[in-house]
Amino acid sequence: MPIYEYECTKCGKVFEALVPMGAKDAPPCPTCSSRRVKKKISMIATGKGGCTSCASSSCSSKGFS
Ligand SMILES: [Zn+2]
């Protein structure tokens, strides 16, 4: 599952959430429970090669696929 970063437009809280493929609804804010959140681009799930556990660009063990 991809990890997305969300920002709550009500209280400004930024949080990350695992979102199942095909999910249409954004997760509610963990702080104020508002659903008025906007998705940000996560730095974690960019999938730009390399290993997510050792951070080496030459490592072939990809964390996400
Ligand atoms: Zn909030």
N, CA, C, O and the ligand as a Tripos MOL2 file, in Angstrom:
@<TRIPOS>MOLECULE
protein
  261   259    66     0     0
PROTEIN
NO_CHARGES

@<TRIPOS>ATOM
      1 N           0.8500   -1.1990    0.0000 N.3       1 MET1
      2 CA          0.0000    0.0000    0.0000 C.3       1 MET1
      3 C           0.8800    1.2410    0.0000 C.2       1 MET1
      4 O           1.8990    1.3000    0.6880 O.2       1 MET1
      5 N           0.4790    2.2040   -0.7630 N.am      2 PRO2
      6 CA          1.2530    3.4480   -0.7690 C.3       2 PRO2
      7 C           0.9990    4.2630    0.4900 C.2       2 PRO2
      8 O          -0.0800    4.2140    1.0820 O.2       2 PRO2
      9 N           2.0060    5.0000    0.8750 N.am      3 ILE3
     10 CA          1.8470    5.8920    2.0240 C.3       3 ILE3
     11 C           1.6550    7.3090    1.4980 C.2       3 ILE3
     12 O           2.4680    7.8210    0.7280 O.2       3 ILE3
     13 N           0.5710    7.9230    1.9260 N.am      4 TYR4
     14 CA          0.3250    9.2960    1.5010 C.3       4 TYR4
     15 C           0.4320   10.2290    2.6890 C.2       4 TYR4
     16 O           0.1950    9.8470    3.8350 O.2       4 TYR4
     17 N           0.7930   11.4510    2.3840 N.am      5 GLU5
     18 CA          0.8740   12.4620    3.4210 C.3       5 GLU5
     19 C          -0.3080   13.4010    3.2260 C.2       5 GLU5
     20 O          -0.5850   13.8470    2.1120 O.2       5 GLU5
     21 N          -0.9860   13.6890    4.2970 N.am      6 TYR6
     22 CA         -2.1520   14.5630    4.2300 C.3       6 TYR6
     23 C          -1.9550   15.7670    5.1250 C.2       6 TYR6
     24 O          -1.2400   15.7220    6.1260 O.2       6 TYR6
     25 N          -2.6120   16.8470    4.7310 N.am      7 GLU7
     26 CA         -2.6070   18.0370    5.5740 C.3       7 GLU7
     27 C          -4.0460   18.4120    5.8580 C.2       7 GLU7
     28 O          -4.8540   18.5670    4.9420 O.2       7 GLU7
     29 N          -4.3540   18.5540    7.1170 N.am      8 CYS8
     30 CA         -5.7050   18.9360    7.5150 C.3       8 CYS8
     31 C          -5.9060   20.4200    7.2370 C.2       8 CYS8
     32 O          -5.1140   21.2570    7.6710 O.2       8 CYS8
     33 N          -6.9720   20.7340    6.5100 N.am      9 THR9
     34 CA         -7.2040   22.1420    6.1760 C.3       9 THR9
     35 C          -7.8930   22.8770    7.3270 C.2       9 THR9
     36 O          -8.0590   24.0960    7.2860 O.2       9 THR9
     37 N          -8.2880   22.1230    8.3450 N.am     10 LYS10
     38 CA         -8.9800   22.7450    9.4730 C.3      10 LYS10
     39 C          -8.0050   23.1630   10.5760 C.2      10 LYS10
     40 O          -8.0430   24.2910   11.0680 O.2      10 LYS10
     41 N          -7.1250   22.2140   10.9530 N.am     11 CYS11
     42 CA         -6.2140   22.5230   12.0500 C.3      11 CYS11
     43 C          -4.7520   22.5820   11.6030 C.2      11 CYS11
     44 O          -3.8760   22.9720   12.3760 O.2      11 CYS11
     45 N          -4.4970   22.1930   10.3500 N.am     12 GLY12
     46 CA         -3.1430   22.3030    9.8400 C.3      12 GLY12
     47 C          -2.2550   21.1120   10.1340 C.2      12 GLY12
     48 O          -1.0730   21.1090    9.7940 O.2      12 GLY12
     49 N          -2.8280   20.0990   10.7690 N.am     13 LYS13
     50 CA         -2.0660   18.8990   11.1060 C.3      13 LYS13
     51 C          -1.6180   18.1700    9.8430 C.2      13 LYS13
     52 O          -2.4100   17.9670    8.9230 O.2      13 LYS13
     53 N          -0.3540   17.7800    9.8050 N.am     14 VAL14
     54 CA          0.1510   16.9700    8.7080 C.3      14 VAL14
     55 C           0.3730   15.5620    9.2250 C.2      14 VAL14
     56 O           1.0300   15.3580   10.2460 O.2      14 VAL14
     57 N          -0.1750   14.6050    8.5180 N.am     15 PHE15
     58 CA         -0.0270   13.2210    8.9730 C.3      15 PHE15
     59 C           0.0920   12.2920    7.7830 C.2      15 PHE15
     60 O          -0.2710   12.6330    6.6570 O.2      15 PHE15
     61 N           0.6120   11.1060    8.0670 N.am     16 GLU16
     62 CA          0.7710   10.1120    7.0130 C.3      16 GLU16
     63 C          -0.2200    8.9900    7.2290 C.2      16 GLU16
     64 O          -0.5720    8.6640    8.3630 O.2      16 GLU16
     65 N          -0.6670    8.4030    6.1330 N.am     17 ALA17
     66 CA         -1.6160    7.3120    6.2410 C.3      17 ALA17
     67 C          -1.4060    6.3140    5.1110 C.2      17 ALA17
     68 O          -1.1160    6.6830    3.9730 O.2      17 ALA17
     69 N          -1.5580    5.0680    5.4530 N.am     18 LEU18
     70 CA         -1.5350    4.0120    4.4550 C.3      18 LEU18
     71 C          -2.9100    3.9550    3.8100 C.2      18 LEU18
     72 O          -3.9210    3.8160    4.4980 O.2      18 LEU18
     73 N          -2.9450    4.0590    2.5210 N.am     19 VAL19
     74 CA         -4.2260    4.0780    1.8230 C.3      19 VAL19
     75 C          -4.3250    2.8840    0.8810 C.2      19 VAL19
     76 O          -3.4990    2.7350   -0.0190 O.2      19 VAL19
     77 N          -5.3180    2.0430    1.0790 N.am     20 PRO20
     78 CA         -5.4920    0.8910    0.1900 C.3      20 PRO20
     79 C          -5.7240    1.3420   -1.2460 C.2      20 PRO20
     80 O          -6.3240    2.3870   -1.4970 O.2      20 PRO20
     81 N          -5.2440    0.5430   -2.1670 N.am     21 MET21
     82 CA         -5.4570    0.8610   -3.5630 C.3      21 MET21
     83 C          -6.9550    0.9480   -3.8530 C.2      21 MET21
     84 O          -7.7230    0.0780   -3.4440 O.2      21 MET21
     85 N          -7.3610    1.9910   -4.5520 N.am     22 GLY22
     86 CA         -8.7620    2.1250   -4.9050 C.3      22 GLY22
     87 C          -9.5870    2.8820   -3.8760 C.2      22 GLY22
     88 O         -10.7720    3.1370   -4.0910 O.2      22 GLY22
     89 N          -8.9630    3.2410   -2.7570 N.am     23 ALA23
     90 CA         -9.6980    3.9820   -1.7430 C.3      23 ALA23
     91 C         -10.0090    5.3840   -2.2550 C.2      23 ALA23
     92 O          -9.1410    6.0600   -2.8080 O.2      23 ALA23
     93 N         -11.2330    5.8070   -2.0710 N.am     24 LYS24
     94 CA        -11.6260    7.1210   -2.5800 C.3      24 LYS24
     95 C         -11.6670    8.1750   -1.4890 C.2      24 LYS24
     96 O         -11.4760    9.3640   -1.7440 O.2      24 LYS24
     97 N         -11.9180    7.7240   -0.2800 N.am     25 ASP25
     98 CA        -12.0530    8.6800    0.8040 C.3      25 ASP25
     99 C         -10.7240    8.9140    1.5100 C.2      25 ASP25
    100 O          -9.9840    7.9740    1.8010 O.2      25 ASP25
    101 N         -10.4450   10.1390    1.7680 N.am     26 ALA26
    102 CA         -9.2460   10.4680    2.5220 C.3      26 ALA26
    103 C          -9.4840   10.1140    3.9850 C.2      26 ALA26
    104 O         -10.6120   10.1950    4.4720 O.2      26 ALA26
    105 N          -8.4270    9.7250    4.6830 N.am     27 PRO27
    106 CA         -8.5770    9.4140    6.1080 C.3      27 PRO27
    107 C          -8.8380   10.6870    6.9040 C.2      27 PRO27
    108 O          -8.3510   11.7560    6.5360 O.2      27 PRO27
    109 N          -9.5970   10.5870    7.9860 N.am     28 PRO28
    110 CA         -9.8740   11.7640    8.8030 C.3      28 PRO28
    111 C          -8.6340   12.2110    9.5770 C.2      28 PRO28
    112 O          -7.7360   11.4190    9.8600 O.2      28 PRO28
    113 N          -8.6120   13.4750    9.9040 N.am     29 CYS29
    114 CA         -7.5040   14.0210   10.6750 C.3      29 CYS29
    115 C          -7.4320   13.3510   12.0400 C.2      29 CYS29
    116 O          -8.4480   13.2610   12.7310 O.2      29 CYS29
    117 N          -6.2540   12.8780   12.4450 N.am     30 PRO30
    118 CA         -6.1140   12.2100   13.7400 C.3      30 PRO30
    119 C          -6.2280   13.1720   14.9180 C.2      30 PRO30
    120 O          -6.4220   12.7500   16.0580 O.2      30 PRO30
    121 N          -6.1090   14.4440   14.6380 N.am     31 THR31
    122 CA         -6.1600   15.4290   15.7090 C.3      31 THR31
    123 C          -7.5760   15.9510   15.9580 C.2      31 THR31
    124 O          -8.0440   15.9910   17.0960 O.2      31 THR31
    125 N          -8.2450   16.3480   14.8820 N.am     32 CYS32
    126 CA         -9.5570   16.9630   15.0650 C.3      32 CYS32
    127 C         -10.6670   16.1690   14.3740 C.2      32 CYS32
    128 O         -11.8330   16.5630   14.4090 O.2      32 CYS32
    129 N         -10.2990   15.0420   13.7440 N.am     33 SER33
    130 CA        -11.2730   14.1620   13.0940 C.3      33 SER33
    131 C         -11.9590   14.7850   11.8860 C.2      33 SER33
    132 O         -12.9280   14.2320   11.3660 O.2      33 SER33
    133 N         -11.4660   15.9210   11.4430 N.am     34 SER34
    134 CA        -12.0330   16.5420   10.2560 C.3      34 SER34
    135 C         -11.6740   15.7320    9.0180 C.2      34 SER34
    136 O         -10.5750   15.1840    8.9290 O.2      34 SER34
    137 N         -12.5770   15.6550    8.0830 N.am     35 ARG35
    138 CA        -12.2770   14.9590    6.8370 C.3      35 ARG35
    139 C         -11.8580   15.9390    5.7530 C.2      35 ARG35
    140 O         -11.6680   15.5600    4.5980 O.2      35 ARG35
    141 N         -11.7190   17.1840    6.1310 N.am     36 ARG36
    142 CA        -11.2860   18.1840    5.1560 C.3      36 ARG36
    143 C          -9.7580   18.1850    5.1080 C.2      36 ARG36
    144 O          -9.0980   19.1080    5.5850 O.2      36 ARG36
    145 N          -9.2310   17.1350    4.5240 N.am     37 VAL37
    146 CA         -7.7880   17.0200    4.4040 C.3      37 VAL37
    147 C          -7.4070   16.9800    2.9370 C.2      37 VAL37
    148 O          -8.1860   16.5400    2.0910 O.2      37 VAL37
    149 N          -6.2250   17.4330    2.6500 N.am     38 LYS38
    150 CA         -5.7620   17.3790    1.2690 C.3      38 LYS38
    151 C          -4.5020   16.5300    1.1820 C.2      38 LYS38
    152 O          -3.6510   16.5420    2.0710 O.2      38 LYS38
    153 N          -4.4140   15.8060    0.0970 N.am     39 LYS39
    154 CA         -3.2890   14.8950   -0.0650 C.3      39 LYS39
    155 C          -2.0450   15.6430   -0.5130 C.2      39 LYS39
    156 O          -2.0930   16.5110   -1.3840 O.2      39 LYS39
    157 N          -0.9440   15.2830    0.1010 N.am     40 LYS40
    158 CA          0.3400   15.8230   -0.3190 C.3      40 LYS40
    159 C           1.1370   14.6870   -0.9450 C.2      40 LYS40
    160 O           0.8030   13.5120   -0.7930 O.2      40 LYS40
    161 N           2.1740   15.0540   -1.6370 N.am     41 ILE41
    162 CA          3.0220   14.0200   -2.2150 C.3      41 ILE41
    163 C           3.9790   13.4990   -1.1530 C.2      41 ILE41
    164 O           4.7620   14.2530   -0.5760 O.2      41 ILE41
    165 N           3.9030   12.2120   -0.9080 N.am     42 SER42
    166 CA          4.7640   11.6270    0.1110 C.3      42 SER42
    167 C           6.1920   11.4630   -0.3950 C.2      42 SER42
    168 O           6.4280   11.1020   -1.5480 O.2      42 SER42
    169 N           7.1180   11.7350    0.4850 N.am     43 MET43
    170 CA          8.5180   11.5570    0.1240 C.3      43 MET43
    171 C           8.9250   10.0970    0.2780 C.2      43 MET43
    172 O           9.9870    9.6840   -0.1870 O.2      43 MET43
    173 N           8.0840    9.3350    0.9240 N.am     44 ILE44
    174 CA          8.4270    7.9510    1.2370 C.3      44 ILE44
    175 C           8.1200    7.0210    0.0700 C.2      44 ILE44
    176 O           8.9010    6.1250   -0.2490 O.2      44 ILE44
    177 N           6.9760    7.2450   -0.5570 N.am     45 ALA45
    178 CA          6.5130    6.2960   -1.5580 C.3      45 ALA45
    179 C           6.7630    6.7520   -2.9930 C.2      45 ALA45
    180 O           5.9590    6.4830   -3.8860 O.2      45 ALA45
    181 N           7.8640    7.4330   -3.2070 N.am     46 THR46
    182 CA          8.1490    7.8950   -4.5580 C.3      46 THR46
    183 C           8.5790    6.7510   -5.4710 C.2      46 THR46
    184 O           8.4200    6.8260   -6.6900 O.2      46 THR46
    185 N           9.1210    5.6970   -4.8760 N.am     47 GLY47
    186 CA          9.5040    4.5280   -5.6510 C.3      47 GLY47
    187 C          10.6580    4.7720   -6.6080 C.2      47 GLY47
    188 O          10.7620    4.1090   -7.6400 O.2      47 GLY47
    189 N          11.5050    5.6980   -6.2800 N.am     48 LYS48
    190 CA         12.6200    6.0110   -7.1760 C.3      48 LYS48
    191 C          13.8020    5.0780   -6.9600 C.2      48 LYS48
    192 O          14.9030    5.5280   -6.6430 O.2      48 LYS48
    193 N          13.5840    3.8270   -7.1260 N.am     49 GLY49
    194 CA         14.6690    2.8600   -7.0290 C.3      49 GLY49
    195 C          15.3340    2.8460   -5.6650 C.2      49 GLY49
    196 O          15.0320    3.6700   -4.8010 O.2      49 GLY49
    197 N          16.2170    1.9280   -5.4890 N.am     50 GLY50
    198 CA         16.9300    1.8670   -4.2350 C.3      50 GLY50
    199 C          16.1570    1.1350   -3.1610 C.2      50 GLY50
    200 O          14.9620    0.8680   -3.2860 O.2      50 GLY50
    201 N          16.8600    0.8300   -2.1300 N.am     51 CYS51
    202 CA         16.2690    0.0710   -1.0310 C.3      51 CYS51
    203 C          15.7570    1.0300    0.0280 C.2      51 CYS51
    204 O          16.4550    1.9690    0.4100 O.2      51 CYS51
    205 N          14.5460    0.8000    0.5010 N.am     52 THR52
    206 CA         13.9710    1.7030    1.4930 C.3      52 THR52
    207 C          14.5240    1.4630    2.8860 C.2      52 THR52
    208 O          14.3710    2.3040    3.7720 O.2      52 THR52
    209 N          15.1740    0.3060    3.0840 N.am     53 SER53
    210 CA         15.6680    0.0100    4.4250 C.3      53 SER53
    211 C          17.1380    0.3680    4.5940 C.2      53 SER53
    212 O          17.5750    0.6940    5.6980 O.2      53 SER53
    213 N          17.9080    0.3100    3.5010 N.am     54 CYS54
    214 CA         19.3210    0.6400    3.6400 C.3      54 CYS54
    215 C          19.6850    1.9130    2.8890 C.2      54 CYS54
    216 O          20.8230    2.3780    2.9610 O.2      54 CYS54
    217 N          18.7010    2.4870    2.1530 N.am     55 ALA55
    218 CA         18.8960    3.7610    1.4610 C.3      55 ALA55
    219 C          20.0010    3.7340    0.4230 C.2      55 ALA55
    220 O          20.5160    4.7830    0.0360 O.2      55 ALA55
    221 N          20.3660    2.5570   -0.0260 N.am     56 SER56
    222 CA         21.3880    2.4660   -1.0710 C.3      56 SER56
    223 C          20.7360    2.3770   -2.4430 C.2      56 SER56
    224 O          19.8050    1.5960   -2.6440 O.2      56 SER56
    225 N          21.2150    3.1630   -3.3690 N.am     57 SER57
    226 CA         20.6130    3.1700   -4.6990 C.3      57 SER57
    227 C          21.0180    1.9440   -5.5070 C.2      57 SER57
    228 O          20.4420    1.6740   -6.5610 O.2      57 SER57
    229 N          21.9920    1.2110   -5.0230 N.am     58 SER58
    230 CA         22.4370    0.0380   -5.7580 C.3      58 SER58
    231 C          21.8570   -1.2500   -5.1920 C.2      58 SER58
    232 O          21.9990   -2.3240   -5.7760 O.2      58 SER58
    233 N          21.2020   -1.1210   -4.0490 N.am     59 CYS59
    234 CA         20.5810   -2.2950   -3.4540 C.3      59 CYS59
    235 C          19.3600   -2.6900   -4.2730 C.2      59 CYS59
    236 O          18.5720   -1.8330   -4.6710 O.2      59 CYS59
    237 N          19.2070   -3.9540   -4.5190 N.am     60 SER60
    238 CA         18.1240   -4.4000   -5.3870 C.3      60 SER60
    239 C          16.8820   -4.8400   -4.6280 C.2      60 SER60
    240 O          15.8720   -5.1940   -5.2350 O.2      60 SER60
    241 N          16.9540   -4.8200   -3.3150 N.am     61 SER61
    242 CA         15.7890   -5.2400   -2.5420 C.3      61 SER61
    243 C          14.8480   -4.0610   -2.3440 C.2      61 SER61
    244 O          15.0360   -3.2510   -1.4350 O.2      61 SER61
    245 N          13.8520   -3.9700   -3.1850 N.am     62 LYS62
    246 CA         12.9280   -2.8480   -3.1460 C.3      62 LYS62
    247 C          11.8540   -3.0820   -2.0900 C.2      62 LYS62
    248 O          11.2730   -4.1620   -1.9890 O.2      62 LYS62
    249 N          11.6130   -2.0480   -1.3180 N.am     63 GLY63
    250 CA         10.6060   -2.1720   -0.2660 C.3      63 GLY63
    251 C           9.2150   -2.1580   -0.8290 C.2      63 GLY63
    252 O           8.3360   -2.8620   -0.3320 O.2      63 GLY63
    253 N           8.9930   -1.3590   -1.8700 N.am     64 PHE64
    254 CA          7.6730   -1.2460   -2.4680 C.3      64 PHE64
    255 C           7.7010   -1.8100   -3.8860 C.2      64 PHE64
    256 O           8.6980   -1.6990   -4.6000 O.2      64 PHE64
    257 N           6.6300   -2.3890   -4.2560 N.am     65 SER65
    258 CA          6.5120   -2.8020   -5.6410 C.3      65 SER65
    259 C           5.0530   -3.0390   -5.9730 C.2      65 SER65
    260 O           4.7280   -3.3990   -7.1040 O.2      65 SER65
    261 ZN         -7.3220   18.4940   11.8430 Zn       66 ZN66
@<TRIPOS>BOND
     1     1     2 1
     2     2     3 1
     3     3     4 2
     4     3     5 am
     5     5     6 1
     6     6     7 1
     7     7     8 2
     8     7     9 am
     9     9    10 1
    10    10    11 1
    11    11    12 2
    12    11    13 am
    13    13    14 1
    14    14    15 1
    15    15    16 2
    16    15    17 am
    17    17    18 1
    18    18    19 1
    19    19    20 2
    20    19    21 am
    21    21    22 1
    22    22    23 1
    23    23    24 2
    24    23    25 am
    25    25    26 1
    26    26    27 1
    27    27    28 2
    28    27    29 am
    29    29    30 1
    30    30    31 1
    31    31    32 2
    32    31    33 am
    33    33    34 1
    34    34    35 1
    35    35    36 2
    36    35    37 am
    37    37    38 1
    38    38    39 1
    39    39    40 2
    40    39    41 am
    41    41    42 1
    42    42    43 1
    43    43    44 2
    44    43    45 am
    45    45    46 1
    46    46    47 1
    47    47    48 2
    48    47    49 am
    49    49    50 1
    50    50    51 1
    51    51    52 2
    52    51    53 am
    53    53    54 1
    54    54    55 1
    55    55    56 2
    56    55    57 am
    57    57    58 1
    58    58    59 1
    59    59    60 2
    60    59    61 am
    61    61    62 1
    62    62    63 1
    63    63    64 2
    64    63    65 am
    65    65    66 1
    66    66    67 1
    67    67    68 2
    68    67    69 am
    69    69    70 1
    70    70    71 1
    71    71    72 2
    72    71    73 am
    73    73    74 1
    74    74    75 1
    75    75    76 2
    76    75    77 am
    77    77    78 1
    78    78    79 1
    79    79    80 2
    80    79    81 am
    81    81    82 1
    82    82    83 1
    83    83    84 2
    84    83    85 am
    85    85    86 1
    86    86    87 1
    87    87    88 2
    88    87    89 am
    89    89    90 1
    90    90    91 1
    91    91    92 2
    92    91    93 am
    93    93    94 1
    94    94    95 1
    95    95    96 2
    96    95    97 am
    97    97    98 1
    98    98    99 1
    99    99   100 2
   100    99   101 am
   101   101   102 1
   102   102   103 1
   103   103   104 2
   104   103   105 am
   105   105   106 1
   106   106   107 1
   107   107   108 2
   108   107   109 am
   109   109   110 1
   110   110   111 1
   111   111   112 2
   112   111   113 am
   113   113   114 1
   114   114   115 1
   115   115   116 2
   116   115   117 am
   117   117   118 1
   118   118   119 1
   119   119   120 2
   120   119   121 am
   121   121   122 1
   122   122   123 1
   123   123   124 2
   124   123   125 am
   125   125   126 1
   126   126   127 1
   127   127   128 2
   128   127   129 am
   129   129   130 1
   130   130   131 1
   131   131   132 2
   132   131   133 am
   133   133   134 1
   134   134   135 1
   135   135   136 2
   136   135   137 am
   137   137   138 1
   138   138   139 1
   139   139   140 2
   140   139   141 am
   141   141   142 1
   142   142   143 1
   143   143   144 2
   144   143   145 am
   145   145   146 1
   146   146   147 1
   147   147   148 2
   148   147   149 am
   149   149   150 1
   150   150   151 1
   151   151   152 2
   152   151   153 am
   153   153   154 1
   154   154   155 1
   155   155   156 2
   156   155   157 am
   157   157   158 1
   158   158   159 1
   159   159   160 2
   160   159   161 am
   161   161   162 1
   162   162   163 1
   163   163   164 2
   164   163   165 am
   165   165   166 1
   166   166   167 1
   167   167   168 2
   168   167   169 am
   169   169   170 1
   170   170   171 1
   171   171   172 2
   172   171   173 am
   173   173   174 1
   174   174   175 1
   175   175   176 2
   176   175   177 am
   177   177   178 1
   178   178   179 1
   179   179   180 2
   180   179   181 am
   181   181   182 1
   182   182   183 1
   183   183   184 2
   184   183   185 am
   185   185   186 1
   186   186   187 1
   187   187   188 2
   188   187   189 am
   189   189   190 1
   190   190   191 1
   191   191   192 2
   192   191   193 am
   193   193   194 1
   194   194   195 1
   195   195   196 2
   196   195   197 am
   197   197   198 1
   198   198   199 1
   199   199   200 2
   200   199   201 am
   201   201   202 1
   202   202   203 1
   203   203   204 2
   204   203   205 am
   205   205   206 1
   206   206   207 1
   207   207   208 2
   208   207   209 am
   209   209   210 1
   210   210   211 1
   211   211   212 2
   212   211   213 am
   213   213   214 1
   214   214   215 1
   215   215   216 2
   216   215   217 am
   217   217   218 1
   218   218   219 1
   219   219   220 2
   220   219   221 am
   221   221   222 1
   222   222   223 1
   223   223   224 2
   224   223   225 am
   225   225   226 1
   226   226   227 1
   227   227   228 2
   228   227   229 am
   229   229   230 1
   230   230   231 1
   231   231   232 2
   232   231   233 am
   233   233   234 1
   234   234   235 1
   235   235   236 2
   236   235   237 am
   237   237   238 1
   238   238   239 1
   239   239   240 2
   240   239   241 am
   241   241   242 1
   242   242   243 1
   243   243   244 2
   244   243   245 am
   245   245   246 1
   246   246   247 1
   247   247   248 2
   248   247   249 am
   249   249   250 1
   250   250   251 1
   251   251   252 2
   252   251   253 am
   253   253   254 1
   254   254   255 1
   255   255   256 2
   256   255   257 am
   257   257   258 1
   258   258   259 1
   259   259   260 2
@<TRIPOS>SUBSTRUCTURE
     1 MET1         2 RESIDUE 1 A MET
     2 PRO2         6 RESIDUE 1 A PRO
     3 ILE3        10 RESIDUE 1 A ILE
     4 TYR4        14 RESIDUE 1 A TYR
     5 GLU5        18 RESIDUE 1 A GLU
     6 TYR6        22 RESIDUE 1 A TYR
     7 GLU7        26 RESIDUE 1 A GLU
     8 CYS8        30 RESIDUE 1 A CYS
     9 THR9        34 RESIDUE 1 A THR
    10 LYS10       38 RESIDUE 1 A LYS
    11 CYS11       42 RESIDUE 1 A CYS
    12 GLY12       46 RESIDUE 1 A GLY
    13 LYS13       50 RESIDUE 1 A LYS
    14 VAL14       54 RESIDUE 1 A VAL
    15 PHE15       58 RESIDUE 1 A PHE
    16 GLU16       62 RESIDUE 1 A GLU
    17 ALA17       66 RESIDUE 1 A ALA
    18 LEU18       70 RESIDUE 1 A LEU
    19 VAL19       74 RESIDUE 1 A VAL
    20 PRO20       78 RESIDUE 1 A PRO
    21 MET21       82 RESIDUE 1 A MET
    22 GLY22       86 RESIDUE 1 A GLY
    23 ALA23       90 RESIDUE 1 A ALA
    24 LYS24       94 RESIDUE 1 A LYS
    25 ASP25       98 RESIDUE 1 A ASP
    26 ALA26      102 RESIDUE 1 A ALA
    27 PRO27      106 RESIDUE 1 A PRO
    28 PRO28      110 RESIDUE 1 A PRO
    29 CYS29      114 RESIDUE 1 A CYS
    30 PRO30      118 RESIDUE 1 A PRO
    31 THR31      122 RESIDUE 1 A THR
    32 CYS32      126 RESIDUE 1 A CYS
    33 SER33      130 RESIDUE 1 A SER
    34 SER34      134 RESIDUE 1 A SER
    35 ARG35      138 RESIDUE 1 A ARG
    36 ARG36      142 RESIDUE 1 A ARG
    37 VAL37      146 RESIDUE 1 A VAL
    38 LYS38      150 RESIDUE 1 A LYS
    39 LYS39      154 RESIDUE 1 A LYS
    40 LYS40      158 RESIDUE 1 A LYS
    41 ILE41      162 RESIDUE 1 A ILE
    42 SER42      166 RESIDUE 1 A SER
    43 MET43      170 RESIDUE 1 A MET
    44 ILE44      174 RESIDUE 1 A ILE
    45 ALA45      178 RESIDUE 1 A ALA
    46 THR46      182 RESIDUE 1 A THR
    47 GLY47      186 RESIDUE 1 A GLY
    48 LYS48      190 RESIDUE 1 A LYS
    49 GLY49      194 RESIDUE 1 A GLY
    50 GLY50      198 RESIDUE 1 A GLY
    51 CYS51      202 RESIDUE 1 A CYS
    52 THR52      206 RESIDUE 1 A THR
    53 SER53      210 RESIDUE 1 A SER
    54 CYS54      214 RESIDUE 1 A CYS
    55 ALA55      218 RESIDUE 1 A ALA
    56 SER56      222 RESIDUE 1 A SER
    57 SER57      226 RESIDUE 1 A SER
    58 SER58      230 RESIDUE 1 A SER
    59 CYS59      234 RESIDUE 1 A CYS
    60 SER60      238 RESIDUE 1 A SER
    61 SER61      242 RESIDUE 1 A SER
    62 LYS62      246 RESIDUE 1 A LYS
    63 GLY63      250 RESIDUE 1 A GLY
    64 PHE64      254 RESIDUE 1 A PHE
    65 SER65      258 RESIDUE 1 A SER
    66 ZN66       261 GROUP 0 **** ****
